[in-house]
């Protein structure tokens, strides 16, 4: 009986172990499937990405590197080229370009247009508003031909800029994004381009939130068109960037929302409908603000750290960083963020301006994620011999200077 009981006990234990292992495996499968399902259900698009503007942290991505046809999101680069030339003084908003028949053809029915006429002389400013607000394909061609002589040559300039920005999976073949299999990109590259636009041309970026543009056209009544970005009309902090549509790609949107000092950029493509393009993009933006915080650790010229000096004509010196650094964390992980100064102090004088004097260490869960060198913001000379002697004696006697 004892032997039989032991055999049964061993058998039951063995079955129990197998069942536990089976349950663990089943839970892993369910968890992985649920994670996959969540990734799919997070946004109803073929591809999407969300990044924090300041830290560049990817907050969400779904197939972010598959090829897309960027459609009118191409026009972001078209405007960047013009902004760049204006910034360099090689182009003016008042410059005028003559509209070719090639450009005028794109003002016909079936295309988003500014409705310019052949041989019109249109200012760069009006063409840019026609591109940014009215999404005019005709305005894109007129601007491209005016700047580079032909749209083909302008596309070469666009690709040079894309390479400079780091858009490694992009090729532009035209200025408007109309149907062309050689005009392709990814949502990751479009997000990178959107950040470049906002960062380098903040004043011009203000144009992207304009809700209407009125073109006082030649030979007809003025035409007023509304911005095609549906999120601008909700007054929730969205101030750009650009919509897109192609039959083969369906609906796309590069959007950006700002709340206080934070900014989020979301890009999605392959939304089945206009309404989903709007609602799903807004869902991504709101979800990102709701679940993450971004912290400014250092900002060039604005963040200072006061450190003690030894035998200096000044008792303190301000240390500065030479780069902006932000960190974005899930709100639940905020308690794991630690920032501290690392230096041997007080710092011996003389100290030269721009001399490295300390490090700023950023840790997440006790793991170093960033080390920022700190530099002297000014020169601090050493006191003379007599003062040095007195200070040293005081320190030996009193332990304080």
N, C-alpha and C positions, 0 to 999 in steps of 0.2 A: 504493500500500500504506500509506503514511504517513497519507494522508487517511482511508482506510478504518479504520485503527487508531484515529485520533483520534476519528472519529465513534462507533466502538464504545465507546471510553473515556468519552466524554461521555454516551452512552446508559446505560452501566453506572452512572456516577456519579449520573445523574438518577434511575434506578431505585432506587439505594441510598438516595438522599435521600427518595424517596417511601416506601420501605419503613420507614425510620427514623421518618418522620412518622406512618406508619400504626401502627407499634409503640407510639409515644408516646401516640397517641390511644387505642389499644386498652388500654394500661396505665392511662390516666386513667379510662376507662370501667370497667375491672375494679376499680380502686381505689375509685371512687365507689360502685359496686354493692356491693363488699365492705363499705364503710363503712355503707351503708344496711342491708345484711344483718346487720351487727354490731349496729346500733341495734335492729333487730327481734329479734335472737336474744339480746340482753342480758337481756331479761326477758319472760316469757310473760304479758303483760298488755295490756289495751287502751290503758292510759295509765299513766305512772309518772314520778316525780321524786325526786331525792335532793339534800338540801341539807346543808351544814355548819351546825350550830346557831350557832356563834360568829361566823363570817365571813359567813354568808348566801350563800356561793358555791354555785351550782348545780353539783353534781358529775356528775349524769346526768339527762337528761330524754328522755322519749319521748311525744310528743303531750300535753304537760303542760297544755294549755289547752282541750282538748276537753271538752264538757259531760259530767258524770257525775251519777248519782243517788247521793248520799253514804251512803244507808242509815244504819246505826247510827253512822257517823262524825259524823253530825249531833249526837249526844249530847255530843260534846266541847264544842260551843257551849252546850248546855243547862247543863252543869256550870260553864262559864265564867261564865254569867250569875249563877248562885248564888254562886260564889266571889267575884265582884265585889261583890255585895250584902253578903256576910259581911265582906269586907275594909273596906267603907265603914260597917260597923256598922248596916246596915239589915235584916239578917237574921242569925239565930243558928242554930247547928247543933241547938240544943235546941228551936227552934220546931217546932210540930206542925201538920200540915195534914190536914184531913178528906178521905178518899178518896171521890170522886164515882163514880156509876155509869159515867160516861164513861171514867174512868180504869180502873175495875175490869174493864170489857169487854176491855181489852187484856191482861188476865191469863188470858184463855181460851186454849185449845189453838191452836197455830199461830203464837203470838207468843212472843218471848223476854220473860220476865216475872219480876217479883219476887214475885208472887202475894199482892198486897194485897187486902183485902176492902172492900166498900162500907161507908162510915161508920167505917172504921178511922181512928184518929188516929196518924199516922206522923211521926216526927221528920225534920227536914231531913237530918240525918246519915244515917239509915237509907235515906232515899230516894236520897241521893247515892251511897251504897255500892251500892244496888240498880241504879242507872244505870251506874256505872263498872265494877263487877265482874260483875254478873249481866246487864247490858245490858237492864234491864227497861223495856219500853215503857210499862207501867202506871205505873211510878215516874216516868217523864218527864212524863206527863200530870198526875199528882198534884202534882208539883213546879211545873209550869207554871201550873196553875190556882191553886195556893196563892200563888204570887208575883204573878201578873198578873190573876187573876180568870178568865181563859179562855186556851185554848191559842192562839187567834188573836192576842190581845193580847201574849202571851209571844213569839210569832213576830216581832212588830213590834220587840220589844226585842232579839231575836236579830239581826235585820237591821241595827238601829242599831249594834250592837256589831261586826258584820261590816264595816260601812262604816268604822268607827273603826279597825279593825285593818288595813284595806286590801284586803279580800276583794272585789275588783271584779267577779268573775264568779260570785257566789253569791247565791242567794235561799233563805231558809228559810220554809217554810209550816207546819211542825209541829216539835214538840220531840223526836221520836223517830227521824225519818227513814223512817217507814213509807211505803208507796207513795203518791206524789203527784208528778205531773209538774212542779209548781211548786216542788218542793224539790230544788234542783240546785246544783252547785258544780263545781270543777275540782281536780285533785290539787295544783296549785300553791297554790290558796287553802287547801286542807286542811293543807298543810305550813306555811303562814303561821300558820294558826289553832293548830296544834300547838305551834309555837315560842312563840306568845303565851301559851299555857297554861303551858308549862314555865318560861318566863321570869318571868311575873308572879305565879304561884301555886306556887312550888317546894314548899311544905309540903303543899299539897293534891295536888300531882302525885304525891307518894309513894303515894297511894291507888291509882294506876293500875297499880302493880306487885303489888298484893295478889292472891293466887291464888285465894282463896275468900272468900265472904261468907255468913254464916248469918243468915237472917231468922227471928226468933222470932215467927212469925205468930200472929194471933188465931184461936182455935178449932181449932188443929191442931198437929202436931209441927213443930219448927223445920225449915226447909228450908235446906240448904247447897248452894250452887252454885259452880262453878269459873269463873274468868275465861276468856273466850272467846279471848283472845289466845294463840295456841299458842307464840309465841316466849318467853313468860315462863317456861315450864317447862324451857327449855334451859340456864338459868343461864349466859348468855353476855354479860350486860350490858344486855339489853333490859329496859326498865322501863315500857313503854307502847307505843302509846297506845290505839287502838280498832279493832276489827274492824267489818266491815259485810257484809250480804248482802241482795240483792234478786234475784228471778228475772230481772228485766230487765237488771240490772247485773252479775250474778254476784258473785264474792267480792272484797272490798276490805280494805285494811289500812293504817292510819297507824301506823308503828312508829318507835321511837327506841331507839338503843343508845348506851351510854356506856362509854368505856374511859379510865381515868385521868381527865384533865380534858377530853378530847374527847367531843363528842356529834354523832351523825349522825341526821337525820330522813329517813325514806323513806315515800312514799305511793304506793300502786298500786291500781288498780281494773280490774275486768274480768278477774281471774284465773279461769280455767275451773273450777278445783276448789279445795277446802280445802287439800289438800296442796301445790298449786302456790302458793297464797297464802302459805303458810308458807315453803316452800323458796326461792321467788323473792324474797321480801322479805328473807330472810336473806342471799341471794346479793348483793343490792344493798348491804346494810349492810356486809358483809365486804369486798366489792370496794372500797368507798369508803375504809374504813380501810386497806386494803392498798395503795392507789395514791396516797393524798393525805396530806399533813401540814398541820396548822394551827398557826400561830405567833402567840403573844400578843405584839403589838408594844407595846401600852400598855393599862393598866387604871386607871381613875379611882381615885385614892386609894391606889394600890399601887405604881405605876411612877414612880420619881423619877430625875431626871438632874441631877447636880451640876455647876454652872458657876462659873467664877471671877468675882469682882467686882473693881471698881476703886475704891479709896478708900472702901471700905465698912467699917462696924464689924464685919462678918463677911466673911471671905475667900472664902466659898463660899455659894451659894444653891441650893436645890433647886427645879428646874423640874418642873412637872407638866402632864399633859394633862387635858382636861375631857371626854374621851370614850374609851370602850373601842374598841380597834381590833385586829382579827385578820386575818390573811391566810392563805388556803389555797392551796397549790401542789401540783401533781403532784410526786411524790417525785423524779422525774428533773430537775425544774426548780429544786430547792432551791438549787443552787449559784449560781443567777442572782439570789438575793435579797440586797439590800444595804440597810442602814439606817444613816443618819448624821445628826449634829446640824449645823444651819446657824445660826450666830449670830456677831455681832461681839463678840469678847471681848478682855479681860475686860469685864464689863458695868458701865457707869458707874452709880454710886450718885448720888442716892438711888433706890431701887427700891420701887415700891408693890406691895402684895399684889395678885395677879391681873393684874399688868401683863404683857403679852406680851413675852417676852425672847428667844425662839428658835423654831426650827422643827425638827420631826423629819421627815426625808425618807425615804420608803420607795420603793425602786426594784426593778423586776423587768426583767432584761435591759437595764439602763441606762436604762429608761424610768420616769419618776415615776408611781407608781400612787396615792400618797397623801401629802399634806402635812399634818402635824398641828401646830397651834400649841402652843407650850409657854408656860406662865404661871408667874410667881413664886408660890411657895407661902407666902411671908411677906414682911413689910416689912423692908428693909435700909436703915438710915440712913447718911448720909455722915459720915466722921470730921471732927473740927474742923480749923480752918485750919492749926494747927501740925502736927498729924499728917499732914495732906494735904501740906504742904510737905516734911516729912522723907521721906515715901514717894516723892514725885516726884523729889527729889534722889537718893535711893538708886537709883531706876530709871534716871535719867540716867547715874549713875556705874557702876553694877553691872549694869544691864540686867535687874534682877530685883527684885521687891518682896517 
